[in-house]
């Protein structure tokens, strides 16, 4: 039933995404106008607050799971106990709900003073004038960056100005079930080629009956483009098909293999949710995610999971693996208390006390001295992440530029087209012909 539904509604979904892209553009324009007005009004209020020397209230918002909620609240409580003139009101939600809520707040001119920001949304919020320039706080030392690599500061910068401070270093990874791999008698290299992944998946299925998950998300698209010596959004903006032909041909090859998890079971499991990922109940022997997710997935699975890098192409033109900021903190341009918000960001990233509580839940601390201090205190699972990020740092190539406006719509389009290939409703050639021009149109509309 689901297969038939997908086959008949793909065109409708593409059209719906097109309409959504148009709608997003309108919302962004409204947001920009409102945000600029609010920032001007609040500047005067900020001066008044500072002059009065009264208690400062900061609003802090983030997305995440219960573990992140618990440790962040604990760290915030410690900060307030050390700074009794500051009251921090916190709010968290899950990933999908977070961005809807943040968009509504931005449109209303009441963005929280400090917002957790993702690399994929940084460009959009900066272009709409919602984020404060943090460069002045870095220049004055209010945010100390002396033990933070310049490349990490640059990852939150646009046009030479810093708009976001990274909260941790992260890297794409492939997880695997050590017991299943050992039972199959195979060895997982530090980084496989796609051909090796295919052969290993076949062997594991023959020896153990356990299926393989091939990642169908935008992270794999970017890895493929980078291995092909290019960048995903550069190609899509230009309407080039080179890397997407490689991506969808590989996707189709894995989708047709007996060893791959079926499209129906994958949809039932929902790999986007930690608790239902197919590796959790051994429906598959592997999964693809970012390194800061390892701790929660490993603890949910309750068994030892191995780590290897995302696969590359056999004839790769460049190393595709990269380090990325796991997430950022930004300060709203409309904030009345930017100076106090900057002090909190400095403490959150540079304080050993804070990171003793946070313990790399958002990724490996960007302050190298802090990272060295807390590593021995991390549990065995967290130390796997420290070791993995250190290994990736030896071979990583620079991350792509921040994702352009429209990335969310392109990602949604990609999921729809990938699902059609998985169900056999579209060939690789069909997928390229549908995805590339539609993605180009979305990016062009979003850039206006």
C-alpha positions as CSV (number, residue, x, y, z in Angstrom):
1,X,0.0,0.0,0.0
2,X,2.8,2.4,1.0
3,X,4.7,1.7,-2.2
4,X,1.7,2.5,-4.3
5,X,1.1,5.6,-2.4
6,X,4.6,6.8,-2.9
7,X,4.5,6.0,-6.6
8,X,1.4,8.1,-7.1
9,X,2.3,11.0,-4.9
10,X,5.9,11.7,-5.7
11,X,5.0,14.4,-8.2
12,X,2.6,15.9,-5.7
13,X,5.2,16.0,-3.0
14,X,7.7,17.7,-5.2
15,X,5.1,20.3,-6.1
16,X,4.3,20.7,-2.4
17,X,7.9,21.2,-1.6
18,X,8.1,23.9,-4.3
19,X,5.2,25.7,-2.7
20,X,6.8,25.3,0.8
21,X,10.0,26.9,-0.6
22,X,8.0,29.9,-1.8
23,X,6.3,30.1,1.6
24,X,9.6,30.1,3.4
25,X,10.9,32.9,1.4
26,X,8.0,35.1,2.3
27,X,8.5,34.3,6.0
28,X,12.2,35.1,5.9
29,X,11.4,38.6,4.4
30,X,8.9,39.3,7.2
31,X,11.3,38.1,9.8
32,X,14.1,40.3,8.5
33,X,12.0,43.4,8.7
34,X,10.7,42.7,12.1
35,X,14.1,41.7,13.5
36,X,15.7,44.9,12.3
37,X,13.1,47.1,13.9
38,X,13.3,45.1,17.2
39,X,17.1,45.4,17.3
40,X,16.9,49.2,17.0
41,X,14.4,49.5,19.7
42,X,16.2,47.2,22.1
43,X,19.6,48.9,21.8
44,X,18.3,51.8,23.8
45,X,16.8,49.5,26.4
46,X,20.1,47.6,26.8
47,X,21.9,50.8,27.6
48,X,19.3,51.6,30.2
49,X,19.6,48.2,31.8
50,X,23.4,48.4,32.0
51,X,23.3,51.9,33.5
52,X,20.8,50.8,36.1
53,X,23.0,47.9,37.2
54,X,20.0,45.8,38.0
55,X,19.6,42.0,37.7
56,X,19.9,40.8,34.2
57,X,17.7,38.2,32.7
58,X,18.8,36.0,29.8
59,X,16.7,33.6,27.8
60,X,18.5,30.5,26.6
61,X,17.0,28.1,24.1
62,X,18.3,24.8,22.7
63,X,17.2,21.6,21.0
64,X,18.2,18.1,22.2
65,X,17.4,15.1,24.2
66,X,16.8,14.6,28.0
67,X,20.5,14.0,28.7
68,X,21.4,17.4,27.1
69,X,18.6,19.1,29.0
70,X,19.8,17.7,32.3
71,X,23.4,18.7,31.9
72,X,22.7,22.1,30.4
73,X,20.3,23.0,33.3
74,X,22.9,21.9,35.8
75,X,25.6,24.0,34.1
76,X,23.3,27.0,34.0
77,X,22.5,26.6,37.7
78,X,26.2,26.6,38.5
79,X,26.7,29.8,36.4
80,X,23.8,31.6,38.2
81,X,25.2,30.6,41.6
82,X,28.5,32.2,40.6
83,X,26.8,35.2,39.0
84,X,23.9,36.1,41.3
85,X,23.1,39.2,39.2
86,X,22.2,37.0,36.2
87,X,18.9,35.0,35.9
88,X,18.9,32.6,33.0
89,X,15.5,31.2,31.9
90,X,15.9,28.0,29.9
91,X,13.8,26.2,27.3
92,X,14.5,23.2,25.2
93,X,12.6,21.1,22.6
94,X,13.3,18.4,20.0
95,X,15.0,19.2,16.7
96,X,11.9,19.5,14.5
97,X,9.9,21.6,16.9
98,X,12.8,23.8,17.7
99,X,13.2,25.4,14.3
100,X,9.4,26.0,13.9
101,X,9.4,27.7,17.3
102,X,12.6,29.7,16.6
103,X,11.2,30.9,13.3
104,X,8.0,32.1,15.0
105,X,10.0,33.9,17.7
106,X,12.2,35.6,15.1
107,X,9.1,36.7,13.2
108,X,7.8,38.2,16.4
109,X,11.0,40.0,17.2
110,X,11.4,38.1,20.5
111,X,14.3,35.6,19.7
112,X,15.9,34.4,22.9
113,X,19.1,36.2,24.0
114,X,21.1,33.0,23.4
115,X,20.0,30.5,20.8
116,X,21.5,27.1,19.9
117,X,22.3,27.4,16.2
118,X,23.0,24.7,13.6
119,X,25.5,25.0,10.8
120,X,22.7,24.4,8.3
121,X,20.7,27.4,9.6
122,X,23.5,29.8,10.4
123,X,23.6,31.5,6.9
124,X,19.8,31.9,6.9
125,X,19.6,33.6,10.3
126,X,22.6,35.8,9.7
127,X,21.3,37.0,6.3
128,X,18.0,37.9,7.9
129,X,19.8,40.1,10.4
130,X,18.8,38.0,13.5
131,X,22.3,37.3,14.8
132,X,24.6,39.6,16.7
133,X,28.2,40.1,15.5
134,X,30.4,38.4,18.1
135,X,33.7,39.7,16.7
136,X,33.7,42.8,19.0
137,X,33.3,40.5,22.1
138,X,36.2,38.4,20.8
139,X,38.3,41.5,20.2
140,X,37.7,42.8,23.8
141,X,38.3,39.4,25.3
142,X,34.8,39.0,26.7
143,X,34.8,35.8,24.7
144,X,38.3,34.3,25.1
145,X,39.5,32.4,22.0
146,X,43.2,32.1,22.8
147,X,43.0,28.3,23.2
148,X,40.5,27.8,20.4
149,X,41.8,27.0,16.9
150,X,41.1,29.8,14.4
151,X,39.5,27.3,12.0
152,X,36.8,26.7,14.6
153,X,36.1,30.4,15.0
154,X,35.9,30.6,11.2
155,X,33.3,27.9,11.1
156,X,30.9,30.3,12.8
157,X,31.9,33.3,10.7
158,X,30.4,34.8,7.6
159,X,32.1,37.5,5.5
160,X,34.8,37.9,8.1
161,X,32.5,38.4,11.1
162,X,31.8,35.8,13.8
163,X,28.1,35.1,14.4
164,X,28.3,31.8,16.3
165,X,30.6,30.1,18.8
166,X,31.0,26.4,18.2
167,X,30.1,24.2,21.2
168,X,32.1,21.2,20.2
169,X,33.8,19.4,17.3
170,X,32.0,16.7,15.5
171,X,32.5,14.4,12.5
172,X,30.3,12.1,10.4
173,X,30.7,8.4,11.4
174,X,29.4,5.0,10.6
175,X,28.5,2.8,13.6
176,X,28.7,-1.0,13.5
177,X,27.8,-3.8,15.8
178,X,31.0,-5.4,16.9
179,X,29.5,-8.8,17.8
180,X,27.8,-9.2,14.4
181,X,30.9,-8.1,12.5
182,X,33.0,-10.6,14.5
183,X,30.5,-13.4,14.0
184,X,30.7,-12.7,10.2
185,X,34.5,-12.9,10.4
186,X,35.1,-9.5,8.7
187,X,37.3,-6.6,9.6
188,X,36.1,-3.0,9.3
189,X,38.8,-0.6,8.1
190,X,39.2,2.9,9.5
191,X,37.5,4.1,6.3
192,X,36.0,1.8,3.7
193,X,35.3,2.5,0.0
194,X,31.8,2.1,-1.2
195,X,32.8,-1.1,-3.0
196,X,34.2,-2.5,0.2
197,X,31.1,-1.6,2.1
198,X,29.0,-3.4,-0.5
199,X,31.2,-6.5,-0.3
200,X,31.3,-6.5,3.5
201,X,27.6,-6.0,3.7
202,X,27.1,-9.1,1.4
203,X,29.3,-11.2,3.6
204,X,27.7,-10.2,6.8
205,X,24.3,-11.0,5.4
206,X,25.4,-14.4,4.2
207,X,27.1,-15.2,7.5
208,X,24.6,-13.8,10.0
209,X,21.4,-12.8,8.1
210,X,21.7,-9.2,9.4
211,X,20.8,-6.5,7.0
212,X,22.7,-3.3,6.0
213,X,21.6,0.3,6.1
214,X,22.8,2.6,3.4
215,X,22.5,6.2,4.4
216,X,20.0,8.2,2.3
217,X,20.5,11.6,3.9
218,X,22.1,14.8,2.9
219,X,25.2,14.0,4.8
220,X,26.0,11.2,2.4
221,X,25.2,13.4,-0.6
222,X,27.8,15.9,0.7
223,X,30.3,13.1,1.3
224,X,29.9,11.8,-2.2
225,X,30.3,15.3,-3.7
226,X,33.4,16.0,-1.6
227,X,34.9,12.6,-2.6
228,X,34.2,13.6,-6.2
229,X,36.3,16.8,-5.6
230,X,33.3,19.1,-5.5
231,X,30.8,20.5,-3.1
232,X,27.1,19.6,-3.0
233,X,25.5,23.0,-3.0
234,X,28.0,24.4,-5.6
235,X,26.9,21.6,-7.9
236,X,23.1,22.0,-7.2
237,X,23.3,25.8,-7.6
238,X,24.9,25.3,-11.0
239,X,22.5,22.5,-11.9
240,X,25.4,20.0,-12.3
241,X,24.6,16.3,-12.1
242,X,28.1,14.8,-11.7
243,X,28.1,13.9,-8.0
244,X,24.4,13.2,-7.8
245,X,24.7,10.6,-10.6
246,X,27.3,8.8,-8.4
247,X,25.1,9.2,-5.3
248,X,21.9,7.9,-6.8
249,X,23.6,5.1,-8.8
250,X,25.2,3.9,-5.5
251,X,21.8,4.3,-3.7
252,X,20.1,2.2,-6.4
253,X,22.8,-0.5,-6.2
254,X,22.4,-0.9,-2.5
255,X,18.6,-0.6,-2.6
256,X,18.5,-3.6,-5.0
257,X,20.8,-5.8,-2.9
258,X,19.2,-8.6,-0.9
259,X,21.3,-7.6,2.1
260,X,19.8,-4.1,2.4
261,X,17.0,-3.4,4.9
262,X,13.7,-3.2,3.1
263,X,12.1,0.2,2.5
264,X,9.0,-0.8,4.5
265,X,11.0,-1.9,7.6
266,X,13.2,1.2,7.4
267,X,10.1,3.4,7.3
268,X,8.7,1.5,10.3
269,X,11.9,1.8,12.3
270,X,12.5,5.6,11.5
271,X,16.3,5.9,11.7
272,X,15.9,9.6,12.6
273,X,14.9,8.7,16.1
274,X,17.6,7.3,18.4
275,X,15.3,4.8,20.2
276,X,14.0,3.3,16.9
277,X,17.2,3.2,14.9
278,X,17.4,-0.2,13.2
279,X,20.8,-0.9,14.7
280,X,19.3,-0.6,18.2
281,X,17.4,-4.0,17.9
282,X,20.0,-5.4,15.4
283,X,17.7,-5.1,12.4
284,X,20.9,-3.8,10.8
285,X,24.5,-4.1,11.7
286,X,25.4,-0.5,10.9
287,X,24.1,3.1,10.9
288,X,25.3,6.5,9.9
289,X,25.3,9.6,12.2
290,X,27.4,12.4,13.7
291,X,29.9,11.7,16.4
292,X,28.0,13.6,19.1
293,X,25.1,11.2,18.7
294,X,27.3,8.2,19.5
295,X,26.9,8.4,23.3
296,X,23.1,8.3,23.2
297,X,22.9,5.6,20.5
298,X,25.4,3.4,22.2
299,X,23.7,3.7,25.6
300,X,20.3,3.1,24.1
301,X,21.6,0.0,22.3
302,X,23.2,-1.2,25.5
303,X,26.1,-3.0,23.8
304,X,29.5,-2.2,22.3
305,X,29.4,-0.4,19.0
306,X,32.4,0.2,16.8
307,X,33.1,3.4,14.9
308,X,34.5,4.0,11.4
309,X,34.5,6.9,9.0
310,X,31.9,7.5,6.4
311,X,32.9,5.5,3.3
312,X,34.6,7.2,0.3
313,X,34.8,6.4,-3.4
314,X,37.2,3.9,-4.7
315,X,38.6,6.5,-7.1
316,X,38.1,9.5,-4.8
317,X,39.5,12.8,-5.9
318,X,39.8,14.1,-2.3
319,X,39.3,13.0,1.2
320,X,35.6,13.6,2.0
321,X,35.7,13.3,5.8
322,X,35.6,16.6,7.7
323,X,35.3,18.1,11.2
324,X,32.2,20.2,11.8
325,X,30.9,22.3,14.6
326,X,28.4,20.1,16.4
327,X,26.2,23.1,17.1
328,X,26.7,26.7,18.1
329,X,25.5,29.3,20.5
330,X,24.6,32.6,18.9
331,X,23.4,35.9,20.5
332,X,20.3,37.5,19.1
333,X,20.7,40.9,17.5
334,X,17.6,41.9,19.4
335,X,19.0,40.9,22.8
336,X,19.0,43.7,25.4
337,X,22.0,42.1,27.2
338,X,24.5,41.1,24.6
339,X,27.5,41.7,26.9
340,X,26.1,39.4,29.6
341,X,25.2,36.8,27.0
342,X,28.8,37.0,25.7
343,X,30.1,36.4,29.2
344,X,28.0,33.3,29.5
345,X,29.2,32.0,26.1
346,X,32.8,32.5,27.3
347,X,32.1,30.6,30.5
348,X,30.3,27.8,28.7
349,X,33.1,27.1,26.3
350,X,36.2,27.9,28.3
351,X,35.3,26.8,31.8
352,X,36.5,23.5,33.0
353,X,33.8,23.6,35.7
354,X,31.1,23.9,33.0
355,X,32.6,21.2,30.8
356,X,33.0,18.8,33.8
357,X,29.2,18.9,33.8
358,X,28.6,18.9,30.1
359,X,31.2,16.1,29.4
360,X,31.3,16.5,25.7
361,X,27.6,15.9,25.2
362,X,27.6,18.6,22.5
363,X,30.9,17.3,21.0
364,X,34.6,17.6,22.0
365,X,35.2,20.9,23.7
366,X,36.7,23.5,21.3
367,X,39.1,24.8,24.0
368,X,42.0,22.4,23.6
369,X,43.1,22.8,27.3
370,X,39.6,22.1,28.5
371,X,39.4,19.0,26.2
372,X,42.6,17.6,27.6
373,X,41.4,18.2,31.2
374,X,38.0,16.5,30.9
375,X,38.9,13.5,28.7
376,X,40.2,11.4,31.6
377,X,36.9,12.1,33.5
378,X,34.7,11.0,30.6
379,X,33.3,7.4,30.7
380,X,34.5,4.7,28.3
381,X,31.8,5.4,25.8
382,X,32.5,9.2,25.6
383,X,36.3,8.4,25.3
384,X,35.5,6.5,22.1
385,X,34.3,9.9,20.7
386,X,37.4,11.7,21.8
387,X,39.6,9.1,20.1
388,X,37.5,9.1,16.9
389,X,37.5,12.9,16.5
390,X,41.3,12.9,17.1
391,X,41.7,10.3,14.4
392,X,39.5,12.3,11.9
393,X,41.5,15.5,12.7
394,X,44.6,13.8,11.2
395,X,43.0,13.4,7.7
396,X,40.0,15.8,7.6
397,X,39.7,18.3,4.8
398,X,38.1,21.8,5.3
399,X,34.3,21.7,5.8
400,X,32.0,23.1,3.1
401,X,30.8,26.7,3.4
402,X,27.7,27.2,5.6
403,X,24.6,25.7,3.9
404,X,22.7,28.2,1.7
405,X,19.1,29.3,2.3
406,X,16.8,26.6,1.0
407,X,18.9,23.8,2.4
408,X,16.0,22.5,4.5
409,X,13.7,22.2,1.4
410,X,16.5,20.5,-0.6
411,X,17.0,18.0,2.2
412,X,13.3,17.2,2.3
413,X,13.2,16.8,-1.5
414,X,16.2,14.5,-1.3
415,X,14.4,12.3,1.3
416,X,11.4,12.0,-1.0
417,X,13.4,11.1,-4.1
418,X,15.6,8.6,-2.1
419,X,12.5,6.9,-0.8
420,X,11.2,6.5,-4.4
421,X,14.5,4.8,-5.3
422,X,14.3,2.5,-2.3
423,X,10.8,1.4,-3.2
424,X,11.8,0.9,-6.8
425,X,9.4,3.6,-8.0
426,X,12.3,5.6,-9.6
427,X,15.6,4.6,-11.2
428,X,18.8,6.4,-10.4
429,X,18.5,8.3,-13.7
430,X,14.9,9.3,-12.8
431,X,16.1,10.5,-9.4
432,X,18.9,12.7,-10.8
433,X,16.5,14.1,-13.4
434,X,14.0,15.0,-10.7
435,X,16.3,16.1,-7.9
436,X,18.9,18.3,-9.5
437,X,16.7,20.8,-11.4
438,X,14.2,21.0,-8.6
439,X,17.0,21.6,-6.0
440,X,18.4,24.3,-8.3
441,X,15.0,26.0,-8.5
442,X,14.6,25.9,-4.7
443,X,18.1,27.4,-4.1
444,X,17.5,30.1,-6.7
445,X,14.1,31.1,-5.1
446,X,15.6,31.1,-1.6
447,X,18.6,33.3,-2.7
448,X,16.3,36.1,-3.9
